[in-house]
Amino acid sequence: MIGEASFYGLYVPWLMLLCGITLAVQWFVRRALGAIGFYRWVWHPALFDTAMYVLLLYAVSNVASTLQTH
């Protein structure tokens, strides 16, 4: 997935689009984890959120790559 996407004439890198999608997904995951009280068991919430963002970015990029090849 090397290249750019045209967004109303503005060329943005694919990674930037995937980061935006991942940010939205992480917001929903954080809300769900906060609602069930998961963060009471987490030692360092900011570090956990950063690691979760990286893992979600990996998952979103794999899904996008799979969808692009089909």
N, C-alpha and C positions, 0 to 999 in steps of 0.2 A: 504494500500500500504506500508506495512512494509517489508523491505528487501533490497536487493541490485540488481543491474543490472550488468551483465558482459559486459564490453566494451573492446574488444580485450584482454581479460584476466585480466583486471583491474576491480575490483569490486568497484562500486560507489553507494552511497545511492540514492534512488529514489528521495528524496527531492533535492539533488544536480542537478540531471538531470532536474527536474521541474523548478528549479531556473534558469538554463541556458536557457531553452525554454522561460520562462517568460521574461528574459532579452532581448531576441531577439524580442519578441512581444512588449515589452515596447519601444524598440528603434523605431519600426515602428509607434507606437501610438504617441510618442513624436514628431517624424518628421511631422506627419500629423497635430497634434495640433499646432506645430510651424508654419507650412505652412499657416494655416487658421488664425493665429494671436490670438489664444486662450490665450497664455501666457501674453498678455497685461492686461488681467482681473484677473490674479492670483496674490495674495498678496505675497506669498513666493514660488517661483518655485521649490526649492529643497525639501521643505516640501510636496508640491503637488506631485512631482515625487515619493517620498518615499511612500506616501499613495497610489498612483496609482499602484506602484509596488506590494504592499501588496495585493491590491484588484485583480490585475491580477494574482498573484500567487494563490490566493484562487480560481479564476475562472479556471485556468489551472489545478490545482489539482482536482477540481470537474469534469472537463471534462475527465481527465485521469482515475479517479476512475470510472466514468460511462462507459468508453470504456473498462476498465479491467473486469467489471462484465458481459459484454455481450459477 
